[in-house]
Structures are given as structure tokens and as C-alpha cells.
């Protein structure tokens, strides 16, 4: 059995297994730290930076930082909350996230974080990018305008041989996550559905399945993000 250690988050004493990542250790203690790229059971990459916390005066990503005995973590101070809000706003303006027209509305984690941080009008100018929508696959639509480069699809959607259905293409401002054309034509229903569910926004959609669950009954329609974490 792993050793239990003590640590604090915003002055609250917590306990967790030694070496567990902070974002998971916090959840085990009923404390919500937001993240868009992290998934339980998947090696973290610290891509979105929304889970940033302060440890000993340094800002660090809680999804990639293991908890240690006696660690004191600052997560919900005003400046950290403002940092997270600014990241959410940047993600909104850098893509086409028009929630009323998006099939993922109500199930979108980015949208839910916008509500959590009471985002009204972003402080940054909209880029209005014009990126392609790839609908060549028989089962999946990949909308590049909504992609936030979280890498969830790359890390989790793989075939039996461990090959990823998705990959990065190009660099810099031309970077995009694409679906392998050959593999996309062979993807089964269950894998396509999982790809849509694992995507935190509306960038990956299963064809003809966008409104299976009506608006008003979706995950974040009545309960805020993070409310599922309970002791």
C-alpha cells in the first residue's frame, strides 16, 4: 500500500498517496482544479496551463507536478483565478467558439469554464480564423476552428496496435490536429463516439449524433463544471 502524505491547498489540510499528481490529489480531497488537457489514467502533458497553481512562490502546472509531504499549494487566489480566466478568453478568441451554434454546447468543458469564470466579453481581439472542416471520414467531423490543441484525442484514441488516429500537422500558426484519412475511414462506432466524448470542445463530432442529448439535459446545463467532485 502506498504511503499517505499530508499537504495543504489554500490552507486546507489534505492527504494523498505520495507521488500522485496535484490535480488528482486535490480531486480526491474534494477540491476542484480546472483542466482542459488532463485525463485520468493518461500521462499528463501540461498543454492547456489552466491547472496552474503556486508552490513556494512558483507557478507550476498541477497536472504534471507530484504532491510531496508538507507541500503548500495556492490554487484559488485572485491572481491565479484571473490567469485561468485569461487563458479561457484566449482560447475563445483564437478559434470559432460560437456556443449557440455548436453541437457540443452544454457538454463543452471550455464553455463550462467560461461560465465558471463569469466570462462576458473577452479582453482580447477575436482572430476570426478560417480553418477547414474535415468531413471526409464516414463517421467523424473534425472542425479545426474549435480545436484547442489539448492532445486528448492524440493520446487516447488509438487502434489495437497502439497507433493514434489523430496527429499534429504543421507548426506555429499553421498547427492543426488532423485525423489520419486511412484510419478515419476504418474507425468503428465505439471509437468514434469515444473520440467525441474525450474532446473537451466541439472539434470532434460523430456524424448525425450532435443533438442526441437535447440542450437542457446536458452535463453542464444545470450543474457547474467541477461539481461532480465530492468527498
N, C-alpha and C positions, 0 to 999 in steps of 0.2 A: 504493500500500500504506500502511495506517495506521501511524503511529509507535508503537513499543513503549515502554512506560514501566515503571519499577520501583516497587514498593510493598511493604509488609510487612503480613502478617496474623499476629498473635500472634508477632511476631519472625521469621517465615519470609519470606524474600525471594521475591517473585513478579514475574511480568511479564505485561502485558496490553496490549491496544490502548488508546490514550488515549481517554477518554470512555466506556468501557464501564462499565456498572453493576457495583457491587462484587460483588453476589451471583453474577453471571455470570462476572466476572473470577476470583473465588475458585474457582468450579467448574472453570474452565479450568486452574487450578493444582492441582486435586485436593483442594480444601478445601470441605467441605460447610457451607453456611449455610442453616438451615431456613427455609422459607416456605410459606404456605398459599394466598396470593393471587396470587403471581407466576407467570407462564408465559413461557417463552422466545418471543420474537417478538411479544409483546403489550405495549403501553405500560403500565408499572407504575403502581400507584395507592397503594401503601403501606397497604393496608387492614388486614392482619392484625397487623402490627408484630412478628411473630415473628423476622424477619430483622434486628432491631435490633442495631447494633454501636456501639462507641465510637470516635470520631475526635476527637483533640485535646481529650479530656475531655467531648465532647458525644455524647449518644445520638442516633443517626440510623438511618433505615431503609436497609439496604444495597441494596434493590431499586430505590430511587429516587435513590441518590447515585452519581454517576460517580466512577470511580477517577482520581486525579491522581498525577503524578510525585512520588515521595517520600512519599506518604501512608502513615501508620502506623495500622493498624486493629486494634482489640481485639475479638475475636469470641467467644472461648471462656473468658473469665474466669468466676469463680464467680458473681459478681453478675449477669452477663448471662445465664448459663445458668439462674439462678434466675428471672430476669424472663421468659424464654421458657417455663419450666415453669409459671409462674403464669398466663400467657396461655392455655396449653393447658388448664389446670384451669378457668379461667373459661369457656372455650368448652364444656367438658364439662358444667358445671353450669347453663349458660344455655339448654341445649337438651336434647333427648331422645337422648342418645348411649349407648344400651344395646347395646354391641357384640355380645353373643351372639345377639341377635335381628335384627341389621342385615345386609341383603343385601350390603353393601359391606365387611363385616369381612374383613380380610386385604388389601384393596385400598384401605383408607381411610388417607389421609395424617394425619388428626388422631389416629386410633388409633395409627398408627406413631410419631408424635411422643410420645404418651403412654408408649409402651414405651421410646422413646429417653431420655426424661427420668425414667424409673422412677416414673411417677405411680402412686400407690396409692390413697389416699382423698383427694379434693380438699379443700383447706383452706377452701373457700368453701361456703356452704349451697346446696343444689340449689333451683332455682326451680320445677321441675316445671311448665313451661309447657304449656298446652293449645292447640295451634295446629292449623289444618286440614291435612288431606292432600288435595291436589287430584289427582283421578284422572279428570278429565273428558276429557283428551286420549286419543286412541285408542292412543297409543304410549308416553306418558310419565306417570310418577307423580311429583308434586312434593311432598315431605314437608317442610313448613315447620318442623317440630320439630327437624330436623337441619341446617338452613341456618345457615352461619356468616358470611354476607354478604361473601364473598370477591370477588364480582363476576366470577368467571371465566366463568360462563355468559352474563352480560350482555355481556362484552367479546368473547367468541369465537364464540357460536352465533348466526349471522346468516343471512338469506336472500340471494339473489342481488342484491337491491337494497340490501344493507347494513343492513337493519332487524333489530334484535335480537329474538329470540324471547322473551327474558326482560327484566324491568324491575323497578325498585323500586316499591313501593306503600306509601303512608302514611309516617309519620315516628315518631321516638322509639321507645318500646317497642312500638308497633304496626307498625314497619317489617317488610316482608317482600318476598321476591323471588318474583315471580309469572310464570307462563307465559301469554303472550298467548293467549286462548282460540281466536280465529280461526286464528292461525298454528299453534297447537298441534295443531289438527285437520288441518292440511295438512303437518305435518312428516314428512319421509321417514325411512326406517330408518337411513340412514347418519348423518344429522344428530342423530337421537335418541340413537344409540349414542355419538356424539362428545360430546354434552351430558353423558351419564352418565360417560364417561371423564374429562372435564375437571373435573367436580365433585370436589373433594378429599374429600368425605364421602359420606354416603348420602342426600343430599337430592334428587337427580335419579336416577330409576331407569327403565330401559326395561322395559315390562311383559313379564312372562314370561321375563326374561333375568337375573334376580338371581343365580341359582346356576349359570350356565353353566360357570364355572370352580369346581370344588369347593374348599371350605375345606381347606387343607393344601397347595394348589398355587398359591395366590395370591401376588401381588407381594411382600408383606411378611411372609408366613408363616414364611419361613426366613432372609431377609436383611433387616437393618435399613434404615430409610429413610436415604438418602444413600450407601449402599454402592455404588450404580451409578456414582458419580463416581470416576474413576480417571485417573491421568496416562497 
